[in-house]
Every structure is written in structure tokens, then in C-alpha cells.
């Protein structure tokens, strides 16, 4: 499979999907997201794949949807939301364990993808950001469910409403991610976690994943549907048009509630 902006490699039962647009901090195009979906969905029926790794190139994991440029409003619409939701479902429903290698900032739907994974190994310099409020939007990609499930309602509200970044050490202490490593040790730590999972019993790991997700993410599907419907409405507002324009022009937005 060849998708611009997505590097796909396989070795020793490990399928690695790497966001590969470092020049724009791995901002996600629709093609990249669709490529992740298709790779994960195919992995379900592949006996040669034991574990999937989702990571990024360069200084970022992913800064989320690509909303740069004057045509952002045309590119980021309900179709983009549907593809993003398909990616989140593909990660959560994948029969194989999915590990996020968070090599740098994870923001927007990039953060949503990382949190949908079963385990997340992050560098100490990484950070986590629900940036949607900065452009007049709400969290999507199931983040309204996964963040609250991991760190509780008050912290989820703070991340979502104030769009404050959470450092990797704080994210680990709060329970948002499973593993934290010094930057110099990150690759070794990620490889160690992947190796341990790869040598686990496949049927047992799949059953464990399903059981824990059923117990902790019962709100995910309703959240995805609510986010889709409400985000679609917000995308038609003047505030979002202003937020996206301000983002492109590198200035503070002036929201008016319209």
C-alpha cells in the first residue's frame, strides 16, 4: 500500500504505520487517515501481524487535521469527520493490539488517535493538546469519551475548554498514557513494549482488549455520533470561519458567538 504522507512497514509480526509529513508536524490529510483505516482493517484477517504501531516522523506524532490554507473549510467537513471516526473505530475494534509511539506533540484528532490505541509510549518532551477550542470547535474522534475515561471529567474539561497542553510526565501521572520514557530511551522502551506484546497470546490479548474497552469505553460510540452531528453544525458557524482564518493568519481569533 502506498499513501502519500503515510509510511507503512512490516517486520517480525509488527505492522508500523508512521505519519510522515514532518514538514507540517504530521498534519493529517484525508488520504493518510483513510490509509490507516484500510491497513488496520486488513490486519484483522492477517495471521502474520501480531501487533500494530502507530507513530510519527520528526518532532511530532500528529498535530491533527490539516486546517492550514485558505481552503481549509472546504477540506474539513462532515466527510472528514466520517473518515476520522472510521479511523478511531478501526483502532479500537482492531483484533490486534495497537500501540501508539508518541514521539512528540499529539494534538486534535492526532491525540484522539493516540488515545484510541491500547497502549501509548511517549517521550518526556511530548505533549498532548485538545486544540479544538482555539478554532471554535469541540473535541472529536471520540476524545470527549476517551479523555474523560482516562483522567476524569474535571481534567478533561480543562483540556477541552481551555485548550491547554498537558506535558507527557503530567499525562503519565494522570493516567492518560501507559508508558513514559526519556527522549534518549524512547526507541528502546517502545521496542521493549512492542516485543512483550508481540510475544503475548494473540487470542488472550484480543479478548482482554475487548473486555477492557467494553468496560471503560461504553460511551465511545454515542460520543462519536454526538461529536459528528455537533461538529458539523459548528463548522457552519461564523466563529469557526474566524478561528480557521486566524489560525492560517497566525493571529488570535475574535469569536462573537455566531
C-alpha positions in Angstrom: 0.0 0.0 0.0 1.3 3.4 -1.0 -0.2 6.5 0.6 1.4 9.9 0.4 2.2 11.0 3.9 1.9 7.6 5.5 4.9 5.2 5.7 3.9 1.5 6.2 6.5 -1.1 7.2 6.3 -4.7 8.4 8.9 -6.6 10.3 8.7 -9.7 12.6 5.0 -9.5 13.0 4.9 -5.8 13.7 3.0 -3.5 11.3 4.1 0.1 11.7 2.0 2.9 10.4 4.0 6.2 10.5 2.6 9.6 9.9 5.2 11.0 7.5 4.6 14.7 6.9 7.2 16.1 9.3 7.4 19.5 7.5 3.8 20.2 8.7 4.1 18.3 12.0 2.3 15.3 10.5 -1.0 17.2 10.0 -3.4 14.5 8.8 -4.8 14.6 5.2 -7.9 12.6 4.4 -5.8 10.2 2.3 -3.5 9.5 5.3 -6.4 8.8 7.6 -8.0 6.5 5.1 -4.7 4.7 4.7 -4.6 4.0 8.4 -8.2 2.7 8.3 -7.5 0.3 5.5 -4.3 -1.0 7.0 -5.9 -1.7 10.3 -9.0 -3.3 8.8 -6.8 -5.6 6.7 -4.7 -6.5 9.7 -7.7 -8.2 11.3 -7.5 -11.1 9.0 -3.7 -11.3 8.8 -2.1 -14.1 10.9 1.3 -12.6 10.2 0.5 -9.4 12.0 0.8 -9.7 15.8 0.8 -6.0 16.8 0.3 -2.6 15.2 2.4 0.5 16.0 1.0 4.0 15.2 3.7 6.7 15.3 5.0 9.8 13.6 8.1 11.1 11.9 10.1 14.1 13.0 9.2 16.3 16.0 5.5 15.5 16.2 3.2 12.5 16.5 0.5 14.5 14.7 -1.0 18.0 15.2 -4.4 16.7 13.9 -6.4 17.6 10.9 -4.8 19.7 8.3 -6.6 23.0 8.6 -3.9 25.2 7.1 -4.6 27.2 3.9 -7.5 29.2 2.6 -9.5 26.1 1.5 -9.5 24.5 5.0 -13.2 24.9 5.4 -13.8 23.0 2.2 -11.4 20.2 3.1 -12.5 19.8 6.7 -16.2 18.9 6.6 -18.5 16.1 7.6 -16.8 13.7 5.2 -13.5 14.3 7.0 -15.3 13.7 10.3 -16.6 10.4 9.0 -13.2 9.2 7.9 -11.7 10.3 11.2 -14.4 8.4 13.1 -13.7 5.3 10.9 -10.0 5.5 12.0 -10.9 5.6 15.7 -13.3 2.7 15.3 -10.6 0.8 13.3 -8.1 1.3 16.1 -10.5 0.3 18.9 -12.0 -2.6 17.1 -8.8 -4.0 15.6 -8.3 -7.6 16.6 -4.6 -6.9 17.2 -3.1 -4.8 20.0 -2.4 -1.2 18.7 0.4 0.7 20.4 0.9 4.5 20.0 4.5 5.6 19.8 4.1 9.2 20.7 7.3 10.8 19.6 6.2 14.4 20.0 3.2 16.6 20.3 -0.2 14.9 19.8 -3.0 17.3 19.2 -6.6 17.4 17.9 -7.6 14.2 16.1 -3.9 13.1 16.4 -4.4 13.0 20.1 -7.8 11.2 19.6 -5.9 8.5 17.6 -3.2 8.1 20.2 -5.8 7.7 23.0 -7.8 5.2 21.0 -4.7 2.9 21.0 -4.4 0.2 23.6 -1.0 1.3 24.9 0.8 4.6 24.4 4.6 5.1 24.9 5.6 8.7 24.9 8.8 10.7 25.1 9.2 13.1 28.1 9.2 16.0 25.6 5.9 15.0 24.1 2.7 16.9 24.9 -1.0 16.4 24.5 -3.4 19.0 23.3 -7.1 19.2 22.6 -6.7 22.3 20.4 -10.3 22.4 19.0 -11.4 25.3 21.2 -8.8 27.5 19.6 -10.7 27.5 16.3 -14.2 27.4 17.8 -14.7 23.6 17.5 -15.4 20.8 20.0 -13.2 17.7 20.5 -13.9 14.9 18.0 -12.5 11.5 17.2 -14.1 10.2 20.4 -11.8 12.3 22.6 -14.8 13.5 24.6 -15.1 9.9 25.8 -11.5 8.7 25.9 -10.0 11.6 27.7 -12.7 11.7 30.4 -12.5 7.9 30.7 -8.7 8.1 31.3 -8.3 11.2 33.5 -11.8 12.2 34.7 -14.3 14.9 34.0 -12.5 17.9 35.6 -9.2 17.4 33.8 -11.0 16.5 30.5 -13.0 19.8 30.8 -9.8 21.7 31.4 -8.0 20.2 28.4 -11.0 20.6 26.1 -12.4 24.1 27.1 -9.1 25.8 27.8 -7.0 24.1 25.1 -4.1 23.8 27.5 -1.3 21.4 26.6 -0.6 18.6 29.0 3.1 17.5 29.3 3.9 13.9 28.9 5.0 13.5 32.5 1.7 15.0 33.7 -0.2 12.9 31.2 1.5 9.8 32.5 0.9 10.7 36.1 -2.8 11.4 35.3 -3.2 8.0 33.6 -3.7 9.4 30.1 -0.8 7.3 28.7 0.6 4.0 29.8 4.4 4.5 29.4 6.8 7.4 29.6 10.5 7.4 28.6 13.3 9.8 28.5 13.8 11.0 24.9 17.1 9.2 24.6 15.5 5.9 25.8 12.2 6.2 23.9 13.0 4.0 21.0 14.3 1.2 23.3 11.3 1.5 25.5 8.9 1.4 22.6 10.7 -1.6 21.1 10.5 -3.4 24.5 6.8 -2.8 24.9 6.1 -3.9 21.3 8.3 -7.1 21.8 6.4 -8.0 25.0 3.0 -7.6 23.3 4.2 -9.4 20.2 5.1 -12.5 22.2 1.8 -12.5 24.1 -1.0 -15.0 23.4 -3.0 -13.4 20.4 -6.4 -14.8 21.4 -6.0 -13.8 25.0 -4.8 -10.3 24.1 -7.7 -9.8 21.8 -10.2 -10.9 24.5 -8.5 -8.7 27.0 -8.7 -5.6 24.7 -12.4 -6.2 24.0 -13.2 -6.7 27.7 -11.5 -3.6 28.9 -12.9 -1.5 26.1 -16.4 -2.7 26.8 -16.0 -1.9 30.4 -14.4 1.5 30.0 -15.5 2.9 26.6 -19.2 2.2 26.5 -19.7 5.9 25.9 -17.4 5.9 22.8 -19.9 5.2 20.1 -22.5 7.7 21.4 -19.7 10.2 21.7 -18.6 9.7 18.1 -22.1 10.2 16.9 -22.7 13.3 19.0 -19.4 14.8 18.0 -20.1 14.2 14.4 -23.5 15.9 14.5 -22.5 18.8 16.6 -19.2 19.4 14.9 -21.0 19.5 11.6 -23.2 22.3 13.0 -20.2 24.2 14.4 -18.4 24.0 11.1 -21.2 26.2 9.6 -20.7 29.0 12.2 -19.0 32.3 11.8 -16.8 31.6 14.8 -15.2 28.6 13.2 -14.7 30.5 10.0 -13.0 33.2 12.1 -11.0 30.6 14.0 -9.7 28.9 10.9 -8.8 32.2 9.3 -7.0 33.3 12.5 -5.1 30.0 12.5 -3.9 30.5 8.9 -3.0 34.1 9.6 -1.2 33.3 12.8 -3.3 35.7 15.0 -5.7 35.4 17.9 -9.3 34.8 16.8 -12.2 37.2 17.7 -15.1 35.0 18.5 -18.6 36.5 18.5 -20.9 33.6 19.3 -22.4 33.4 15.8 
